[in-house]
Amino acid sequence: MSTAAIPVRQLAPHTVGELRTAAEQILEEFGTSATSPALLEHVAKAASGFSDALRHACRPVDTVDGLFVLRSLDVDDSAIGATPDSWAAAGDSGALYDIMLLLLASVMGNPIAWEGQQDGRFVHNIVPSPGHESEQTGASSSVLLSPHTEDAFHPGRAHLLMLGCMRNHDNIATTAASIRKTALSDAHVETLSRPVVPILPDDAYAEAQGYAGAEPPAVPALFAGEDGTTLRFDPACTPLDQADGTYRAAYGRLEEELARVSVAVSLSPGEILVVDNDMVVHGRVPFQARYDGTDRWLKRASVRVPGRRTRPLSEAEEHGYGQASIEAHAG
């Protein structure tokens, strides 16, 4: 795994001030970061009035890395309080940063939430949780969180994933690998572009895992988009035993290539990792959680980009395992 330089976009102090002032005004008016139609309307209105400098920092991913780090937000380690021991216990912890992340997401596109995840909140708290150490979810710690496309099982998954760092005393790395830095043979690309096996819901979606509707749809792992190859990938949730040897070999080669080009991103408080969810798979290295209020704490927001054409049209026919998303429209 490489620790090569990651594209960084530095926010100027006056731009950070612009963002923070807007977030403080919204938080003062609503007293919470729990999203409501009225709060989302205020967020969209504020985001629509941001300066060109802030909008430029939020421009689309523009390198084959498929990601960038937005830097220079201030996080006071003592003021934010202890790291929650679960998303359910987080409440309004770090509420100002929830709104700042939601404002940035609204500049990049339309923020989305899921009815079946973290009570439908638009900003998630990613913290290690007792009893979940070995799961393939953001609440795990002791196992490698396998590289994956966020919400790969669903056709309405995000185009962009935002991970904002609140606390990371142990420099725990997020891993990321871009499909556009891999070297696959034409034969492997052709094989992986066929819908052969499904991607099943992960452990964060218990209701979806019990879906009793139509059969899981087979989906392609790779797609030739207008601007280059995109992928839909979650090996931990892909029943490869249903595929033939040729497909399994091609899939294994894809895993090897993604591992070869993978980079480690150790975020510092106030940094936001923005990942193109169509180009890049992400994961996390294992670590030992302490559960003493000082563990790694990230905020996560998901964004859809209107009019983006990076996925096969056939995805519109998928049932999404009964999971419904909620989309906030930017102003």
C-alpha positions in Angstrom: 0.0 0.0 0.0 1.4 3.4 -1.0 1.6 6.6 1.0 2.0 8.6 -2.2 1.0 12.2 -2.2 -2.8 12.8 -2.1 -4.3 15.7 -4.0 -5.0 18.5 -1.4 -7.3 21.5 -1.7 -6.5 24.1 0.9 -9.3 26.4 2.0 -8.2 30.0 2.7 -9.0 31.4 6.1 -11.7 33.8 4.8 -13.3 30.9 3.0 -13.4 28.8 6.1 -14.9 31.7 7.9 -17.6 32.0 5.3 -18.5 28.3 5.7 -18.4 28.4 9.5 -20.5 31.6 9.8 -23.2 30.0 7.6 -23.1 26.8 9.8 -23.3 28.8 13.0 -26.3 30.8 11.9 -28.2 27.6 10.9 -27.3 25.8 14.1 -28.3 28.9 16.2 -31.7 29.0 14.4 -32.5 25.2 14.7 -30.5 24.2 17.8 -29.7 20.8 16.3 -28.1 19.2 13.3 -31.0 16.6 13.0 -32.2 17.3 9.5 -35.7 18.5 8.7 -37.2 19.9 5.6 -36.8 23.4 7.0 -33.1 22.9 8.0 -32.3 21.4 4.6 -34.0 24.4 2.9 -31.8 26.8 4.9 -28.7 24.7 4.0 -29.5 24.8 0.3 -30.1 28.5 0.4 -26.9 29.2 2.2 -24.9 26.9 -0.1 -26.3 28.7 -3.2 -24.8 32.0 -2.0 -21.2 30.8 -1.4 -18.3 32.5 -3.0 -16.6 31.4 -6.2 -13.5 30.5 -4.1 -15.5 28.0 -2.0 -17.2 26.6 -5.0 -13.9 26.1 -6.8 -12.6 24.1 -3.9 -15.7 21.9 -4.2 -15.3 21.3 -7.9 -15.5 17.7 -9.2 -12.7 15.3 -8.7 -10.2 16.1 -11.5 -7.4 13.5 -11.4 -7.2 9.7 -11.9 -6.7 9.4 -8.2 -10.5 9.9 -7.9 -10.2 11.7 -4.6 -8.9 14.8 -2.8 -8.5 16.1 0.7 -10.2 19.4 1.6 -8.1 21.0 4.3 -8.1 23.8 6.9 -11.3 23.4 8.9 -10.6 23.9 12.6 -11.6 21.2 15.1 -11.1 21.8 18.9 -10.4 18.4 20.4 -11.5 19.4 23.9 -14.6 21.3 22.8 -16.1 18.5 20.7 -16.3 16.2 23.7 -15.7 12.5 23.9 -15.9 10.2 20.9 -19.3 8.6 21.1 -19.4 4.8 21.6 -21.9 4.4 18.9 -23.7 6.4 16.2 -26.9 6.0 18.2 -25.3 7.7 21.2 -23.8 10.5 19.2 -26.9 12.7 19.1 -25.9 16.3 18.3 -22.2 15.7 19.1 -20.2 17.8 16.7 -23.4 19.4 15.4 -21.6 22.4 13.9 -19.4 20.1 11.8 -22.5 18.1 10.7 -23.9 21.3 9.2 -20.6 22.4 7.7 -20.3 19.0 6.0 -23.9 19.3 4.8 -23.2 22.7 3.4 -20.1 21.5 1.4 -22.1 18.5 0.2 -24.8 20.8 -1.1 -22.2 22.7 -3.1 -21.0 19.4 -4.7 -24.5 18.0 -5.4 -27.5 16.7 -3.6 -26.9 15.2 -0.1 -28.6 11.9 0.5 -29.7 9.9 3.5 -31.1 6.3 3.9 -34.3 5.5 5.8 -32.7 2.3 7.0 -29.4 3.7 8.2 -28.6 5.9 11.3 -32.2 7.0 11.7 -32.3 8.7 8.3 -29.7 11.3 9.2 -27.8 13.1 6.4 -24.5 13.1 8.3 -23.4 9.9 9.9 -21.0 9.4 12.8 -18.4 6.8 12.1 -17.0 5.5 15.4 -15.9 2.1 16.8 -18.7 0.4 18.7 -18.5 -2.3 21.3 -19.8 -5.6 20.0 -19.3 -4.6 16.4 -15.5 -5.0 16.2 -15.4 -7.7 13.4 -18.3 -6.5 11.2 -17.8 -5.1 7.7 -19.2 -1.7 8.7 -17.9 1.7 9.9 -18.5 0.6 13.5 -15.8 -2.1 13.3 -12.2 -1.8 14.4 -10.3 -5.1 14.9 -10.7 -6.3 11.3 -9.7 -4.9 7.9 -12.6 -3.0 6.4 -12.4 -4.4 2.9 -12.1 -2.0 0.0 -15.6 -1.4 -1.3 -17.9 0.9 -3.2 -20.1 2.7 -0.7 -23.6 1.1 -0.7 -22.6 -1.0 -3.7 -25.8 -3.1 -3.4 -28.0 -0.1 -4.3 -28.6 1.6 -7.6 -29.2 4.9 -5.9 -25.8 4.9 -4.1 -23.8 8.1 -3.8 -21.6 9.5 -6.5 -19.4 11.2 -3.9 -18.5 10.1 -0.4 -17.2 12.7 2.2 -15.3 11.6 5.3 -14.7 14.5 7.7 -12.2 13.9 10.5 -13.1 15.0 14.1 -10.5 12.9 15.9 -7.7 10.5 14.9 -5.1 10.4 17.6 -3.8 7.1 16.4 -3.4 8.1 12.7 -5.6 5.3 11.6 -5.6 5.2 7.8 -8.5 5.1 5.3 -7.5 3.1 2.3 -8.4 4.1 -1.2 -7.8 2.7 -4.7 -8.8 4.1 -8.1 -9.9 1.8 -10.9 -8.3 4.2 -13.4 -4.8 3.5 -12.0 -5.2 -0.3 -12.4 -3.8 -2.4 -15.3 -6.3 -5.0 -16.4 -6.3 -7.1 -19.6 -9.0 -6.5 -22.2 -10.2 -10.0 -21.5 -10.6 -9.3 -17.8 -12.4 -6.0 -18.4 -14.8 -7.7 -20.8 -15.5 -10.5 -18.3 -16.1 -8.1 -15.4 -18.4 -5.9 -17.5 -21.0 -8.7 -17.7 -23.7 -9.0 -15.0 -22.8 -12.3 -13.5 -23.3 -12.1 -9.7 -25.2 -9.8 -7.4 -23.9 -7.5 -4.6 -25.8 -8.1 -1.4 -26.6 -5.6 1.3 -23.9 -5.2 4.0 -24.2 -5.4 7.8 -25.3 -1.8 8.1 -28.7 -2.7 6.4 -30.3 -5.4 8.5 -33.7 -4.8 7.0 -32.3 -5.1 3.4 -30.5 -8.3 4.3 -34.0 -9.8 5.1 -35.6 -8.5 1.8 -38.1 -11.1 0.6 -38.9 -9.6 -2.8 -37.5 -10.4 -6.2 -34.2 -12.3 -6.6 -31.0 -10.3 -6.2 -30.0 -8.8 -9.6 -26.7 -9.7 -11.1 -24.6 -6.6 -11.7 -21.4 -5.7 -13.7 -18.3 -4.9 -11.6 -17.0 -2.6 -14.3 -18.7 -0.1 -16.7 -17.3 1.9 -19.5 -18.5 5.4 -18.6 -18.4 8.5 -20.7 -15.2 9.8 -19.0 -13.6 6.4 -18.3 -14.1 3.1 -16.5 -16.1 3.1 -13.3 -16.7 0.2 -10.9 -19.2 -1.3 -8.5 -17.3 -3.5 -6.1 -17.8 -5.1 -2.7 -16.1 -8.5 -2.4 -17.3 -9.0 1.2 -20.9 -9.0 -0.1 -20.4 -10.7 -3.5 -21.3 -14.4 -3.7 -18.4 -15.3 -6.0 -19.2 -19.0 -5.5 -22.1 -18.5 -7.9 -19.7 -17.5 -10.7 -17.6 -19.7 -13.0 -13.8 -20.0 -12.9 -13.2 -17.4 -15.6 -15.2 -14.7 -13.7 -13.6 -15.6 -10.4 -10.1 -15.3 -11.9 -10.9 -11.9 -13.4 -12.4 -10.7 -10.1 -9.3 -11.9 -8.3 -7.1 -10.0 -10.7 -9.2 -6.9 -10.1 -8.7 -7.3 -6.3 -4.9 -7.7 -6.8 -4.7 -4.6 -9.0 -6.8 -2.5 -6.5 -4.5 -3.6 -3.7 -1.4 -2.7 -5.8 -2.6 0.9 -6.4 -4.1 1.4 -3.0 -3.1 4.5 -1.0 -3.3 5.1 2.7 -4.9 8.4 3.8 -4.5 9.2 7.5 -6.8 12.2 8.1 -6.1 14.9 10.7 -8.9 16.8 12.5 -10.5 19.3 10.2 -9.6 17.4 7.0 -12.3 16.0 4.7 -11.6 13.2 2.3 -13.8 13.4 -0.8 -14.0 10.1 -2.8 -15.5 9.6 -6.2 -17.6 6.5 -5.4 -17.8 5.5 -9.0 -14.0 5.5 -9.5 -12.6 4.6 -6.1 -13.1 1.9 -3.5 -12.3 2.7 0.1 -11.7 0.8 3.3 -9.9 1.1 6.6 -6.9 -0.6 8.3 -7.6 -2.6 11.5 -7.0 -0.9 14.9 -7.5 -1.5 18.6 -10.4 0.5 19.9 -10.1 1.8 23.5 -13.6 3.0 24.1 -12.3 5.7 26.4 -13.6 8.7 24.5 -10.4 9.3 22.5 -11.0 6.8 19.6 -11.1 7.8 15.9 -14.2 9.7 15.0 -15.3 10.6 11.5 -18.4 12.3 10.0 -19.7 10.9 6.7 -21.9 12.5 4.1 -23.1 11.1 0.8 -23.8 13.1 -2.4 -25.5 12.5 -5.7 -24.5 14.6 -8.6 -27.5 15.5 -10.9 -27.1 14.4 -14.5 -24.1 12.3 -14.0 -23.8 9.4 -16.4 -21.3 7.0 -15.0 -23.5 3.9 -14.5 -25.4 1.4 -16.8 -29.0 2.4 -17.5 -30.1 -1.1 -16.4 -29.5 -0.1 -12.8 -32.9 1.8 -13.0 -34.6 -1.6 -13.0 -33.1 -2.8 -9.7 -35.2 -3.1 -6.6 -32.5 -1.9 -4.2 -33.5 -4.6 -1.6 -36.4 -2.4 -0.5 -34.2 0.4 0.7 -35.3 4.0 0.1 -33.1 7.0 0.0 -33.9 10.6 0.8 -32.4 13.3 -1.4 -31.9 16.9 -0.4 -31.9 19.2 -3.4 -29.3 22.0 -3.5 -30.5 25.5 -4.1 
